[in-house]
Amino acid sequence: MNATTAGWVKPARSLVTAAGRAIGDYRMIRDGDRILLGLSGGKDSLSLLHTLHHLQQKAPVKFELLACTVDPQSDQYNPSPLTPYLAELGVPYFLESQPIMVEAQKILTKDSDSYCAYCSRMRRGILYRVAREQNCNVVAMAHHLDDLAETLMMSMLFGGKLRTMSPHYLNDAGDLRIIRPFAYARERQTRAFATDSGLPVIFENCPACFAKPQQRYAMKQMLAEQEKTHPRIFNSLLTAMRPLMGEPPP
């Protein structure tokens, strides 16, 4: 791949800077890494795709970039446009389709939280399998600072624990490093980049996820309201979360 490949879009400097800081602070990308990006086709993962490609061209560290989409076979999700898009970009791409929704209906009650947890576990397992099959040693996820903050608030208020997402950690098997290069980036940055650049966003409207108001959505709304009065609230939350975010694996 190169910077002149048709279809590539240069991310906003602020987004690249946020990703670069997180990558540097947590030593996420190392020379010779082979990275599999979990690509849903949403604004966040498409933004990360273009950000990683930009860094691939500019950074002194050399790494390879691949992408994988897990299709749970929901009627409301159609990732097929991603196949020609990734082909145009020249990124090795893997579309894994599995009837996760049907499987969930067979074993779970009609509880959307259970559906979401089951789907998340299944998708993660498929991503790990593809990473191993393609000799990747790193899996990249597109969670951003808003996700980390919402996770912290949900964990405290509903679980009684101080927890959030780690920007960089080893999976349980110890053979894959999981990274979140957007750990310092805001959701509004990925939304603006995707909109301004006309990225081909694939919308996912899972009936399980949207069947009833979710705790995460409530946290998102609460934090948005607080940010209107306290514009630096996410800076404070990031400072508070740092002890919970862990150290990068060796």
PyRosetta script that sets phi, psi and omega in degrees:
from pyrosetta import init, pose_from_sequence

init()
pose = pose_from_sequence("MNATTAGWVKPARSLVTAAGRAIGDYRMIRDGDRILLGLSGGKDSLSLLHTLHHLQQKAPVKFELLACTVDPQSDQYNPSPLTPYLAELGVPYFLESQPIMVEAQKILTKDSDSYCAYCSRMRRGILYRVAREQNCNVVAMAHHLDDLAETLMMSMLFGGKLRTMSPHYLNDAGDLRIIRPFAYARERQTRAFATDSGLPVIFENCPACFAKPQQRYAMKQMLAEQEKTHPRIFNSLLTAMRPLMGEPPP")
pose.set_psi(1, 152.5)
pose.set_omega(1, 175.6)
pose.set_phi(2, -146.4)
pose.set_psi(2, 169.4)
pose.set_omega(2, -171.9)
pose.set_phi(3, -68.8)
pose.set_psi(3, -14.5)
pose.set_omega(3, -178.2)
pose.set_phi(4, -97.7)
pose.set_psi(4, 1.6)
pose.set_omega(4, 178.7)
pose.set_phi(5, -58.9)
pose.set_psi(5, 133.7)
pose.set_omega(5, -179.6)
pose.set_phi(6, -57.6)
pose.set_psi(6, 137.5)
pose.set_omega(6, 175.2)
pose.set_phi(7, 98.8)
pose.set_psi(7, -21.0)
pose.set_omega(7, -179.5)
pose.set_phi(8, -73.0)
pose.set_psi(8, 140.3)
pose.set_omega(8, -179.5)
pose.set_phi(9, -124.1)
pose.set_psi(9, 134.5)
pose.set_omega(9, 179.0)
pose.set_phi(10, -78.7)
pose.set_psi(10, 123.9)
pose.set_omega(10, 179.7)
pose.set_phi(11, -69.3)
pose.set_psi(11, 160.7)
pose.set_omega(11, 175.3)
pose.set_phi(12, -60.0)
pose.set_psi(12, 145.4)
pose.set_omega(12, -177.7)
pose.set_phi(13, -57.5)
pose.set_psi(13, -39.2)
pose.set_omega(13, -178.5)
pose.set_phi(14, -62.8)
pose.set_psi(14, -35.7)
pose.set_omega(14, 179.5)
pose.set_phi(15, -70.9)
pose.set_psi(15, -42.9)
pose.set_omega(15, 177.7)
pose.set_phi(16, -63.3)
pose.set_psi(16, -40.6)
pose.set_omega(16, 180.0)
pose.set_phi(17, -63.5)
pose.set_psi(17, -44.9)
pose.set_omega(17, 179.6)
pose.set_phi(18, -61.7)
pose.set_psi(18, -44.4)
pose.set_omega(18, 179.2)
pose.set_phi(19, -65.6)
pose.set_psi(19, -42.8)
pose.set_omega(19, -179.8)
pose.set_phi(20, -61.7)
pose.set_psi(20, -39.2)
pose.set_omega(20, 179.1)
pose.set_phi(21, -64.4)
pose.set_psi(21, -46.8)
pose.set_omega(21, -179.3)
pose.set_phi(22, -64.2)
pose.set_psi(22, -42.8)
pose.set_omega(22, 179.2)
pose.set_phi(23, -60.9)
pose.set_psi(23, -42.1)
pose.set_omega(23, 179.8)
pose.set_phi(24, -70.3)
pose.set_psi(24, -44.7)
pose.set_omega(24, -177.7)
pose.set_phi(25, -62.0)
pose.set_psi(25, -36.5)
pose.set_omega(25, -174.9)
pose.set_phi(26, -109.7)
pose.set_psi(26, 13.1)
pose.set_omega(26, 176.8)
pose.set_phi(27, 46.5)
pose.set_psi(27, 51.2)
pose.set_omega(27, -173.7)
pose.set_phi(28, -73.1)
pose.set_psi(28, -39.7)
pose.set_omega(28, -174.8)
pose.set_phi(29, -115.8)
pose.set_psi(29, 128.1)
pose.set_omega(29, -175.6)
pose.set_phi(30, -125.8)
pose.set_psi(30, 156.2)
pose.set_omega(30, -174.9)
pose.set_phi(31, -55.9)
pose.set_psi(31, 128.1)
pose.set_omega(31, 178.8)
pose.set_phi(32, 88.9)
pose.set_psi(32, 0.6)
pose.set_omega(32, 179.4)
pose.set_phi(33, -62.7)
pose.set_psi(33, 146.7)
pose.set_omega(33, 173.9)
pose.set_phi(34, -119.3)
pose.set_psi(34, 107.7)
pose.set_omega(34, -167.1)
pose.set_phi(35, -104.9)
pose.set_psi(35, 128.4)
pose.set_omega(35, 172.9)
pose.set_phi(36, -103.1)
pose.set_psi(36, 118.4)
pose.set_omega(36, 178.3)
pose.set_phi(37, -90.1)
pose.set_psi(37, 127.3)
pose.set_omega(37, 172.4)
pose.set_phi(38, -75.8)
pose.set_psi(38, 106.7)
pose.set_omega(38, -171.0)
pose.set_phi(39, -111.5)
pose.set_psi(39, 101.8)
pose.set_omega(39, 175.7)
pose.set_phi(40, -79.1)
pose.set_psi(40, -24.4)
pose.set_omega(40, -174.1)
pose.set_phi(41, 96.2)
pose.set_psi(41, 0.0)
pose.set_omega(41, 175.8)
pose.set_phi(42, -75.9)
pose.set_psi(42, 175.7)
pose.set_omega(42, -176.0)
pose.set_phi(43, -60.9)
pose.set_psi(43, -35.8)
pose.set_omega(43, -176.6)
pose.set_phi(44, -70.7)
pose.set_psi(44, -49.2)
pose.set_omega(44, -176.6)
pose.set_phi(45, -71.6)
pose.set_psi(45, -33.9)
pose.set_omega(45, 175.6)
pose.set_phi(46, -67.5)
pose.set_psi(46, -37.4)
pose.set_omega(46, 176.3)
pose.set_phi(47, -64.0)
pose.set_psi(47, -39.9)
pose.set_omega(47, 179.0)
pose.set_phi(48, -67.8)
pose.set_psi(48, -37.4)
pose.set_omega(48, 176.4)
pose.set_phi(49, -55.2)
pose.set_psi(49, -50.4)
pose.set_omega(49, -177.9)
pose.set_phi(50, -71.4)
pose.set_psi(50, -32.6)
pose.set_omega(50, 178.2)
pose.set_phi(51, -67.9)
pose.set_psi(51, -44.8)
pose.set_omega(51, 179.1)
pose.set_phi(52, -64.2)
pose.set_psi(52, -38.6)
pose.set_omega(52, 177.5)
pose.set_phi(53, -63.1)
pose.set_psi(53, -43.0)
pose.set_omega(53, 178.5)
pose.set_phi(54, -60.0)
pose.set_psi(54, -45.4)
pose.set_omega(54, 179.2)
pose.set_phi(55, -66.3)
pose.set_psi(55, -33.0)
pose.set_omega(55, 178.2)
pose.set_phi(56, -59.9)
pose.set_psi(56, -35.7)
pose.set_omega(56, -179.9)
pose.set_phi(57, -78.8)
pose.set_psi(57, -29.0)
pose.set_omega(57, -171.0)
pose.set_phi(58, -102.9)
pose.set_psi(58, -30.6)
pose.set_omega(58, -172.5)
pose.set_phi(59, -77.0)
pose.set_psi(59, 147.6)
pose.set_omega(59, 177.0)
pose.set_phi(60, -70.3)
pose.set_psi(60, -20.4)
pose.set_omega(60, 178.3)
pose.set_phi(61, -79.0)
pose.set_psi(61, 132.1)
pose.set_omega(61, -178.5)
pose.set_phi(62, -98.5)
pose.set_psi(62, 128.2)
pose.set_omega(62, 178.6)
pose.set_phi(63, -147.1)
pose.set_psi(63, 161.2)
pose.set_omega(63, 177.8)
pose.set_phi(64, -105.6)
pose.set_psi(64, 150.8)
pose.set_omega(64, -176.6)
pose.set_phi(65, -127.9)
pose.set_psi(65, 125.3)
pose.set_omega(65, 174.9)
pose.set_phi(66, -126.8)
pose.set_psi(66, 168.0)
pose.set_omega(66, -179.8)
pose.set_phi(67, -140.5)
pose.set_psi(67, 149.3)
pose.set_omega(67, 179.1)
pose.set_phi(68, -141.8)
pose.set_psi(68, 134.5)
pose.set_omega(68, 174.4)
pose.set_phi(69, -114.2)
pose.set_psi(69, 134.3)
pose.set_omega(69, 174.7)
pose.set_phi(70, -104.6)
pose.set_psi(70, 116.4)
pose.set_omega(70, 179.4)
pose.set_phi(71, -97.7)
pose.set_psi(71, 111.6)
pose.set_omega(71, -179.0)
pose.set_phi(72, -80.2)
pose.set_psi(72, 6.2)
pose.set_omega(72, 179.8)
pose.set_phi(73, 61.8)
pose.set_psi(73, 47.6)
pose.set_omega(73, 171.3)
pose.set_phi(74, -91.7)
pose.set_psi(74, 141.7)
pose.set_omega(74, 179.6)
pose.set_phi(75, -62.3)
pose.set_psi(75, -23.0)
pose.set_omega(75, -175.9)
pose.set_phi(76, -92.4)
pose.set_psi(76, 6.4)
pose.set_omega(76, -176.2)
pose.set_phi(77, -132.1)
pose.set_psi(77, 122.4)
pose.set_omega(77, -179.7)
pose.set_phi(78, -131.5)
pose.set_psi(78, 93.4)
pose.set_omega(78, -177.4)
pose.set_phi(79, -85.6)
pose.set_psi(79, 6.3)
pose.set_omega(79, -174.3)
pose.set_phi(80, -57.6)
pose.set_psi(80, -32.6)
pose.set_omega(80, 178.0)
pose.set_phi(81, -62.4)
pose.set_psi(81, -17.5)
pose.set_omega(81, -179.5)
pose.set_phi(82, -69.2)
pose.set_psi(82, -28.4)
pose.set_omega(82, -176.9)
pose.set_phi(83, -61.7)
pose.set_psi(83, -53.4)
pose.set_omega(83, 177.2)
pose.set_phi(84, -67.2)
pose.set_psi(84, -30.9)
pose.set_omega(84, -179.7)
pose.set_phi(85, -64.4)
pose.set_psi(85, -47.1)
pose.set_omega(85, 179.6)
pose.set_phi(86, -68.5)
pose.set_psi(86, -32.8)
pose.set_omega(86, 176.2)
pose.set_phi(87, -63.6)
pose.set_psi(87, -41.0)
pose.set_omega(87, 178.0)
pose.set_phi(88, -63.3)
pose.set_psi(88, -37.8)
pose.set_omega(88, -180.0)
pose.set_phi(89, -76.1)
pose.set_psi(89, -18.2)
pose.set_omega(89, -179.5)
pose.set_phi(90, 81.4)
pose.set_psi(90, 24.2)
pose.set_omega(90, 180.0)
pose.set_phi(91, -97.9)
pose.set_psi(91, 126.5)
pose.set_omega(91, 173.8)
pose.set_phi(92, -55.7)
pose.set_psi(92, 126.6)
pose.set_omega(92, -169.4)
pose.set_phi(93, -133.1)
pose.set_psi(93, 141.3)
pose.set_omega(93, -177.5)
pose.set_phi(94, -131.9)
pose.set_psi(94, 121.6)
pose.set_omega(94, 177.2)
pose.set_phi(95, -107.0)
pose.set_psi(95, 112.1)
pose.set_omega(95, -177.5)
pose.set_phi(96, -106.0)
pose.set_psi(96, 116.6)
pose.set_omega(96, -178.8)
pose.set_phi(97, -109.5)
pose.set_psi(97, 127.9)
pose.set_omega(97, -179.9)
pose.set_phi(98, -146.8)
pose.set_psi(98, 138.7)
pose.set_omega(98, -177.1)
pose.set_phi(99, -74.9)
pose.set_psi(99, 64.0)
pose.set_omega(99, -177.4)
pose.set_phi(100, -64.3)
pose.set_psi(100, -39.5)
pose.set_omega(100, -179.5)
pose.set_phi(101, -63.2)
pose.set_psi(101, -42.5)
pose.set_omega(101, 179.0)
pose.set_phi(102, -65.5)
pose.set_psi(102, -42.3)
pose.set_omega(102, 179.3)
pose.set_phi(103, -62.0)
pose.set_psi(103, -41.7)
pose.set_omega(103, -179.6)
pose.set_phi(104, -62.8)
pose.set_psi(104, -40.3)
pose.set_omega(104, -179.1)
pose.set_phi(105, -63.2)
pose.set_psi(105, -27.8)
pose.set_omega(105, -178.4)
pose.set_phi(106, -77.7)
pose.set_psi(106, -28.2)
pose.set_omega(106, -171.4)
pose.set_phi(107, -117.4)
pose.set_psi(107, -10.2)
pose.set_omega(107, -175.7)
pose.set_phi(108, -116.0)
pose.set_psi(108, 157.7)
pose.set_omega(108, 172.0)
pose.set_phi(109, -78.2)
pose.set_psi(109, 172.1)
pose.set_omega(109, -179.3)
pose.set_phi(110, -78.7)
pose.set_psi(110, 60.9)
pose.set_omega(110, 178.5)
pose.set_phi(111, -118.4)
pose.set_psi(111, 118.0)
pose.set_omega(111, -172.6)
pose.set_phi(112, -65.2)
pose.set_psi(112, -31.3)
pose.set_omega(112, 177.9)
pose.set_phi(113, -65.2)
pose.set_psi(113, -39.7)
pose.set_omega(113, 177.8)
pose.set_phi(114, -65.1)
pose.set_psi(114, -41.6)
pose.set_omega(114, 178.1)
pose.set_phi(115, -58.9)
pose.set_psi(115, -47.3)
pose.set_omega(115, -177.1)
pose.set_phi(116, -63.4)
pose.set_psi(116, -42.8)
pose.set_omega(116, 179.9)
pose.set_phi(117, -64.9)
pose.set_psi(117, -42.6)
pose.set_omega(117, 179.6)
pose.set_phi(118, -64.0)
pose.set_psi(118, -46.4)
pose.set_omega(118, -179.1)
pose.set_phi(119, -62.0)
pose.set_psi(119, -42.0)
pose.set_omega(119, 179.8)
pose.set_phi(120, -61.5)
pose.set_psi(120, -43.9)
pose.set_omega(120, 179.3)
pose.set_phi(121, -63.8)
pose.set_psi(121, -43.2)
pose.set_omega(121, -178.6)
pose.set_phi(122, -65.1)
pose.set_psi(122, -45.2)
pose.set_omega(122, 179.1)
pose.set_phi(123, -61.0)
pose.set_psi(123, -44.3)
pose.set_omega(123, -179.1)
pose.set_phi(124, -61.9)
pose.set_psi(124, -42.8)
pose.set_omega(124, 178.7)
pose.set_phi(125, -61.4)
pose.set_psi(125, -39.4)
pose.set_omega(125, 178.8)
pose.set_phi(126, -67.7)
pose.set_psi(126, -41.7)
pose.set_omega(126, 177.0)
pose.set_phi(127, -59.4)
pose.set_psi(127, -43.5)
pose.set_omega(127, 179.7)
pose.set_phi(128, -63.0)
pose.set_psi(128, -41.4)
pose.set_omega(128, 179.7)
pose.set_phi(129, -62.0)
pose.set_psi(129, -46.8)
pose.set_omega(129, 179.8)
pose.set_phi(130, -63.2)
pose.set_psi(130, -39.7)
pose.set_omega(130, 178.3)
pose.set_phi(131, -58.5)
pose.set_psi(131, -44.3)
pose.set_omega(131, 180.0)
pose.set_phi(132, -66.8)
pose.set_psi(132, -42.5)
pose.set_omega(132, -179.5)
pose.set_phi(133, -62.5)
pose.set_psi(133, -30.6)
pose.set_omega(133, -177.6)
pose.set_phi(134, -99.6)
pose.set_psi(134, 13.7)
pose.set_omega(134, 177.5)
pose.set_phi(135, 58.0)
pose.set_psi(135, 35.4)
pose.set_omega(135, 174.6)
pose.set_phi(136, -88.2)
pose.set_psi(136, 146.4)
pose.set_omega(136, 177.2)
pose.set_phi(137, -111.8)
pose.set_psi(137, -3.2)
pose.set_omega(137, -178.5)
pose.set_phi(138, -136.0)
pose.set_psi(138, 138.9)
pose.set_omega(138, 172.4)
pose.set_phi(139, -117.1)
pose.set_psi(139, 125.2)
pose.set_omega(139, -178.9)
pose.set_phi(140, -102.8)
pose.set_psi(140, 131.8)
pose.set_omega(140, 177.9)
pose.set_phi(141, -117.1)
pose.set_psi(141, 151.9)
pose.set_omega(141, -171.5)
pose.set_phi(142, -99.8)
pose.set_psi(142, 22.6)
pose.set_omega(142, 177.1)
pose.set_phi(143, -64.8)
pose.set_psi(143, 141.2)
pose.set_omega(143, -177.4)
pose.set_phi(144, -116.8)
pose.set_psi(144, -177.6)
pose.set_omega(144, -176.1)
pose.set_phi(145, -58.9)
pose.set_psi(145, -37.4)
pose.set_omega(145, 177.5)
pose.set_phi(146, -59.4)
pose.set_psi(146, -41.9)
pose.set_omega(146, 178.5)
pose.set_phi(147, -61.6)
pose.set_psi(147, -44.2)
pose.set_omega(147, -179.7)
pose.set_phi(148, -62.9)
pose.set_psi(148, -42.4)
pose.set_omega(148, -179.4)
pose.set_phi(149, -66.7)
pose.set_psi(149, -42.7)
pose.set_omega(149, 178.8)
pose.set_phi(150, -63.4)
pose.set_psi(150, -39.3)
pose.set_omega(150, 178.2)
pose.set_phi(151, -63.1)
pose.set_psi(151, -42.5)
pose.set_omega(151, 177.7)
pose.set_phi(152, -59.4)
pose.set_psi(152, -48.6)
pose.set_omega(152, -177.4)
pose.set_phi(153, -64.4)
pose.set_psi(153, -41.6)
pose.set_omega(153, 178.8)
pose.set_phi(154, -64.1)
pose.set_psi(154, -41.4)
pose.set_omega(154, -179.3)
pose.set_phi(155, -64.1)
pose.set_psi(155, -41.3)
pose.set_omega(155, -179.6)
pose.set_phi(156, -70.3)
pose.set_psi(156, -49.2)
pose.set_omega(156, -171.5)
pose.set_phi(157, -76.4)
pose.set_psi(157, -33.9)
pose.set_omega(157, -174.6)
pose.set_phi(158, -111.6)
pose.set_psi(158, -17.2)
pose.set_omega(158, -179.7)
pose.set_phi(159, -115.7)
pose.set_psi(159, -10.2)
pose.set_omega(159, 179.4)
pose.set_phi(160, 67.1)
pose.set_psi(160, 26.2)
pose.set_omega(160, -177.8)
pose.set_phi(161, -133.2)
pose.set_psi(161, 151.8)
pose.set_omega(161, 175.1)
pose.set_phi(162, -94.1)
pose.set_psi(162, 96.5)
pose.set_omega(162, -178.4)
pose.set_phi(163, -143.6)
pose.set_psi(163, 151.0)
pose.set_omega(163, 170.4)
pose.set_phi(164, -151.8)
pose.set_psi(164, -177.3)
pose.set_omega(164, 178.6)
pose.set_phi(165, -76.1)
pose.set_psi(165, 143.1)
pose.set_omega(165, 176.4)
pose.set_phi(166, -89.6)
pose.set_psi(166, 136.5)
pose.set_omega(166, 178.9)
pose.set_phi(167, -69.4)
pose.set_psi(167, -24.3)
pose.set_omega(167, -175.1)
pose.set_phi(168, -158.3)
pose.set_psi(168, 119.2)
pose.set_omega(168, -178.4)
pose.set_phi(169, -155.3)
pose.set_psi(169, 166.6)
pose.set_omega(169, 174.7)
pose.set_phi(170, -90.6)
pose.set_psi(170, 141.7)
pose.set_omega(170, 174.1)
pose.set_phi(171, -68.9)
pose.set_psi(171, 170.7)
pose.set_omega(171, -175.6)
pose.set_phi(172, -59.9)
pose.set_psi(172, -34.6)
pose.set_omega(172, -179.6)
pose.set_phi(173, -75.1)
pose.set_psi(173, -16.5)
pose.set_omega(173, 177.1)
pose.set_phi(174, 78.7)
pose.set_psi(174, 13.2)
pose.set_omega(174, -177.5)
pose.set_phi(175, -110.9)
pose.set_psi(175, -3.6)
pose.set_omega(175, -179.9)
pose.set_phi(176, -134.6)
pose.set_psi(176, 136.7)
pose.set_omega(176, 172.1)
pose.set_phi(177, -95.0)
pose.set_psi(177, 132.5)
pose.set_omega(177, 179.6)
pose.set_phi(178, -105.5)
pose.set_psi(178, 127.1)
pose.set_omega(178, -177.8)
pose.set_phi(179, -124.6)
pose.set_psi(179, 151.6)
pose.set_omega(179, 176.3)
pose.set_phi(180, -130.0)
pose.set_psi(180, 83.3)
pose.set_omega(180, -175.9)
pose.set_phi(181, -62.3)
pose.set_psi(181, -19.0)
pose.set_omega(181, 179.7)
pose.set_phi(182, -93.2)
pose.set_psi(182, 19.5)
pose.set_omega(182, -176.7)
pose.set_phi(183, -59.5)
pose.set_psi(183, -24.6)
pose.set_omega(183, 178.2)
pose.set_phi(184, -102.1)
pose.set_psi(184, -6.3)
pose.set_omega(184, -175.6)
pose.set_phi(185, -87.1)
pose.set_psi(185, 151.6)
pose.set_omega(185, 178.2)
pose.set_phi(186, -95.8)
pose.set_psi(186, 151.8)
pose.set_omega(186, 177.9)
pose.set_phi(187, -60.7)
pose.set_psi(187, -35.8)
pose.set_omega(187, 179.7)
pose.set_phi(188, -62.9)
pose.set_psi(188, -26.8)
pose.set_omega(188, 177.8)
pose.set_phi(189, -71.0)
pose.set_psi(189, -42.8)
pose.set_omega(189, 179.0)
pose.set_phi(190, -69.7)
pose.set_psi(190, -36.4)
pose.set_omega(190, 178.7)
pose.set_phi(191, -63.7)
pose.set_psi(191, -44.7)
pose.set_omega(191, -179.0)
pose.set_phi(192, -65.2)
pose.set_psi(192, -42.6)
pose.set_omega(192, 179.9)
pose.set_phi(193, -63.8)
pose.set_psi(193, -45.6)
pose.set_omega(193, -178.9)
pose.set_phi(194, -62.7)
pose.set_psi(194, -40.3)
pose.set_omega(194, -179.5)
pose.set_phi(195, -71.0)
pose.set_psi(195, -49.5)
pose.set_omega(195, -176.4)
pose.set_phi(196, -65.0)
pose.set_psi(196, -31.7)
pose.set_omega(196, -176.6)
pose.set_phi(197, -93.1)
pose.set_psi(197, -5.2)
pose.set_omega(197, -179.5)
pose.set_phi(198, 64.2)
pose.set_psi(198, 37.7)
pose.set_omega(198, 179.0)
pose.set_phi(199, -64.4)
pose.set_psi(199, 145.1)
pose.set_omega(199, -177.0)
pose.set_phi(200, -79.0)
pose.set_psi(200, 71.4)
pose.set_omega(200, -174.6)
pose.set_phi(201, -65.6)
pose.set_psi(201, 132.2)
pose.set_omega(201, 175.2)
pose.set_phi(202, -99.4)
pose.set_psi(202, 119.0)
pose.set_omega(202, -178.9)
pose.set_phi(203, -86.7)
pose.set_psi(203, 136.4)
pose.set_omega(203, 179.4)
pose.set_phi(204, -117.4)
pose.set_psi(204, 115.2)
pose.set_omega(204, -179.0)
pose.set_phi(205, -119.7)
pose.set_psi(205, 70.5)
pose.set_omega(205, -178.4)
pose.set_phi(206, -63.2)
pose.set_psi(206, 127.2)
pose.set_omega(206, -179.6)
pose.set_phi(207, -62.7)
pose.set_psi(207, -28.5)
pose.set_omega(207, 178.0)
pose.set_phi(208, -70.4)
pose.set_psi(208, -40.8)
pose.set_omega(208, -176.8)
pose.set_phi(209, -70.8)
pose.set_psi(209, -31.1)
pose.set_omega(209, -173.1)
pose.set_phi(210, -109.6)
pose.set_psi(210, 14.1)
pose.set_omega(210, -177.8)
pose.set_phi(211, -71.0)
pose.set_psi(211, -26.8)
pose.set_omega(211, -180.0)
pose.set_phi(212, -152.2)
pose.set_psi(212, 160.9)
pose.set_omega(212, 178.7)
pose.set_phi(213, -56.6)
pose.set_psi(213, 133.5)
pose.set_omega(213, -176.1)
pose.set_phi(214, -102.7)
pose.set_psi(214, 153.6)
pose.set_omega(214, 177.5)
pose.set_phi(215, -59.0)
pose.set_psi(215, -41.1)
pose.set_omega(215, -178.2)
pose.set_phi(216, -63.6)
pose.set_psi(216, -40.7)
pose.set_omega(216, 178.4)
pose.set_phi(217, -64.0)
pose.set_psi(217, -39.5)
pose.set_omega(217, 178.3)
pose.set_phi(218, -63.1)
pose.set_psi(218, -40.2)
pose.set_omega(218, 177.8)
pose.set_phi(219, -65.6)
pose.set_psi(219, -40.0)
pose.set_omega(219, 178.7)
pose.set_phi(220, -59.8)
pose.set_psi(220, -44.7)
pose.set_omega(220, 180.0)
pose.set_phi(221, -66.8)
pose.set_psi(221, -40.1)
pose.set_omega(221, -179.6)
pose.set_phi(222, -64.3)
pose.set_psi(222, -44.5)
pose.set_omega(222, -179.7)
pose.set_phi(223, -67.4)
pose.set_psi(223, -36.1)
pose.set_omega(223, 177.9)
pose.set_phi(224, -62.8)
pose.set_psi(224, -40.7)
pose.set_omega(224, 178.7)
pose.set_phi(225, -66.2)
pose.set_psi(225, -41.6)
pose.set_omega(225, 179.4)
pose.set_phi(226, -66.2)
pose.set_psi(226, -34.1)
pose.set_omega(226, -178.4)
pose.set_phi(227, -67.3)
pose.set_psi(227, -27.6)
pose.set_omega(227, 177.9)
pose.set_phi(228, -61.8)
pose.set_psi(228, -36.3)
pose.set_omega(228, -178.9)
pose.set_phi(229, -90.8)
pose.set_psi(229, -33.3)
pose.set_omega(229, -177.0)
pose.set_phi(230, -124.9)
pose.set_psi(230, 85.4)
pose.set_omega(230, -172.2)
pose.set_phi(231, -60.0)
pose.set_psi(231, -21.4)
pose.set_omega(231, -177.8)
pose.set_phi(232, -100.4)
pose.set_psi(232, 20.0)
pose.set_omega(232, -175.7)
pose.set_phi(233, -62.0)
pose.set_psi(233, -35.7)
pose.set_omega(233, -178.9)
pose.set_phi(234, -73.7)
pose.set_psi(234, -28.9)
pose.set_omega(234, 172.7)
pose.set_phi(235, -64.6)
pose.set_psi(235, -42.1)
pose.set_omega(235, 178.4)
pose.set_phi(236, -65.1)
pose.set_psi(236, -41.9)
pose.set_omega(236, 179.1)
pose.set_phi(237, -63.9)
pose.set_psi(237, -39.6)
pose.set_omega(237, 178.0)
pose.set_phi(238, -62.4)
pose.set_psi(238, -42.9)
pose.set_omega(238, 177.4)
pose.set_phi(239, -60.8)
pose.set_psi(239, -42.7)
pose.set_omega(239, -179.9)
pose.set_phi(240, -66.6)
pose.set_psi(240, -32.5)
pose.set_omega(240, -176.1)
pose.set_phi(241, -81.6)
pose.set_psi(241, -19.9)
pose.set_omega(241, -173.0)
pose.set_phi(242, -52.4)
pose.set_psi(242, -43.1)
pose.set_omega(242, 177.3)
pose.set_phi(243, -63.6)
pose.set_psi(243, -19.6)
pose.set_omega(243, -178.5)
pose.set_phi(244, -91.6)
pose.set_psi(244, -12.3)
pose.set_omega(244, -171.2)
pose.set_phi(245, -85.4)
pose.set_psi(245, -9.6)
pose.set_omega(245, 172.8)
pose.set_phi(246, 78.4)
pose.set_psi(246, 171.3)
pose.set_omega(246, 178.0)
pose.set_phi(247, -97.8)
pose.set_psi(247, 150.3)
pose.set_omega(247, 177.9)
pose.set_phi(248, -66.7)
pose.set_psi(248, 146.0)
pose.set_omega(248, 178.6)
pose.set_phi(249, -67.0)
pose.set_psi(249, 156.1)
pose.set_omega(249, -179.1)
pose.set_phi(250, -66.7)
pose.dump_pdb("model.pdb")
